[in-house]
Amino acid sequence: MQHDLTGHCLCGAVRFRAQHSADVLRACHCGQCRRWSGHVWAAVGVKGLEVEGPVRWFASSEKAERGFCTECGSALFWKQTGGSEVDVAPGALDQPTGMRLQGHIFVADKGDYYDIADGLPQFPQEAPE
């Protein structure tokens, strides 16, 4: 399988490669993503993810699992429980990514300490398909 994306965690113990899927890059402002990332979690779907290194998956809800490096704690991956597609943190991707943020989801739950003023589409919950 050809891979067009590569990336790694902060310490380099986890390295991964994948193909960009048709998914768009959006920032999620829900409470879980804010706690997971320390602010806002951005993610983009990938296909054919191959991971090397110490990743642990945490079931953050009945619907989702989050993957992180067990060495440095970098938040790297998100997937629906039982799902096949994985979302990757674009901050963990090697540059250039060729990607641009395309909108914001779960803005009804965003933190009270910031504004979203980039002019991109904002959705109170999930974005429509």
N, C-alpha and C positions, 0 to 999 in steps of 0.2 A: 504494500500500500504506500502510495506517495504521501508525504507529509509536508504541509506548507506552513505549519506553525510549530515553534519550539518554545520552551520556557523552563523556568526553574523557580524554586523557592528562594528565600533570602539567603540561606546558608549554602545552597547548592546541593544539599543531600538528595532532594527530589528533583528529577528532571523529567520532562514529558514532551511528547510530540503528538500532533493530531492534524486533522484537516478541518478547516473552517466550514461550518455547515451554513445553511441559508438563514440561520438565526441572526437577529439584529442585536447590536450592543446597546443595552439599556442599563440605567442605574436604578437600583431598588432601594427604596427608603423605608421599608417595613422595619418594625422593631427588632426582629431577629437578625436581619442583615446589618442593621446599625450596630447591634451588639457584637456580631460576628467579626465585623471589619473595623470597628472603632469609629465609623462614620457612615459612609454609604457604600454599599456593595455593588460593583458593576460586574457584569458577566456577559459572556457570549457563548453560544452553543458550539460544540465541536463534534466531529465524528472520528472514529478510529483512534481514540485516545490510548496511548501507550505510556505507561508510567514506570519509572525506575526510582526506587528509593522508598523511604519509610513514610507511607501515607496511612493515616488513620481516618476512618469514616465515622462521623458522629451523627446519630439520628436526632436532628434538631426538632422534629415534629413527626406526626404520623405520615406526613406527606413528603418530607424532604430529608436528605442526608447531605452533610458537608464534609469535605475532605481537607485535611491539613497535614503539614509536615510535622512528624513527631519530634524532630530535632529542634527546629527554630520556631514552630508554631504558625508559620505562614498559612493564611487562609487561601486555598487554591481552587477548590472545586465545589460545585453544587449539583445535585441531581434529584429528580423525583424518586421517591422510594419505588423500587421495581422498574424504574425507567431505564432506557438504553442510552439516551443522550446525556452528556455531561456538559455543564456550563463551566467555563474557565474564567478566572479573574484575569482581565486584560493586563493588569499591572504585573503579572507574573510572566507575561509573554516577552520573548526576545523581540527587540525592535529592528526594523520597522514592522508594524503590524498591518498597516494599510487600512485600519479601522477608524471609524468615527462614532462617538456616542450619538445615538439616534433618539433618545427620549428617556423619560423617567416613569417608573411604576410605583404603586403604593404610596403616592404622595399624600394621601389622606392620613398616613401614619408617620410622616416625616418628623424629624426632630424640630423642636421649637427654637433652636439656636442658630438656624441658618435659613436662607432664602434660596430658591431655585430661580435664577435670573438669566439663564443662558438662551432662552427663546425656543428651546426644544419642546416637543409635545410632552404633556404631563397627563398621567392617568391616575385617578383616585385609587384604583386597585390594579388588577391585571390589565395589560394592553389588549385591545381587541385583535383578533387574528387577522 
